[in-house]
Amino acid sequence: MTARWRPPSRLYAILDVSLTESRSLAPLDILDVWISAGVRLIQIRAKHMGTGALVALADEAVVRCRAAGATLIVNDRADVAVMTGAAGVHVGQNDLSPGDARRVVGDTALVGLSTHSDEQFRAGCKEQVDYLAIGPVFPTHTKDAPDPVVGVEGLKRAAAIAATSGVPVVAIGGMTLSRARAALEAGAEAVAVISDLMTGDVEGRAREYLRALA
C-alpha cells in the first residue's frame, strides 16, 4: 500500500445473497439496480454459497461493476477475490487474518476488516488494511449471532482512534435512512447498508441513501 485508500462513495452497499434469496430476488438484478442508481461501492456476501457458484456470481458482478466504474469487494473469500479480479476482500475477526488476506490478494488489492470493540479497532489500525468497519452501531437482524451493539458512542471512539492512523472508518449494523446521517456525523467515512437497501422500490431506496449521505 502507498497512499491511504478513500471510499469512492459514502454508501457501501452489501449484497447479501442469503437475504436476496429469502426475498426471492436475484443478486445480479439487485446489483444492476444499485449500479443504475449510482451506487459505486459494493460488497458481495454469500456465507452459505459453494465456491463454484460464488465464483460464477462474482465473475459476472466484477464485469458489471467495472463497466460502471464501481468497486466490488468479496466478503471472506480472498481466493475468490483473486480468481474473479475483484477489487479486494473483507474479512471478519474469525476469518483469515488481515495479513494472511493481504498475502493472498496482493499489495494493490483492498483489504477491509470488521471490528466490534475499541480493542479490536485499535488492533486493526496496526494491520495492513485499507479500511476498518465498526459495528453493529445499531441492533441488527442480518446475522444469526450478532456482536454486542457498540452504539454511536462506540463509533465516535473508533473515529477518534482512526484519526491518528488515517484508516477510513465504515459504520455497519442496523442502518436505516434516519440513522445513516448520524453515523457520518459521528465520524464514519462510509455507511454499510444491507437489508434497508432492499425495502420497497430498490432503486429508489438506493437513490434516497445517496442523497442522504451526499
Secondary structure by P-SEA (a helix, b strand, c coil): ccccccccccccccccaaaaaaacccaaaaaaaaaaacccbbbbbbccccaaaaaaaaaaaaaaaaaacbbbbbcccaaaaaaacccbbbbccccccaaaaaaaacccbbbbbbbccaaaaaaaaacccccccccccccccccccccccccaaaaaaaaaaaccccbbbbbbcccccccaaaaaaacccbbbbcccccccaaaaaaaaaaaaac
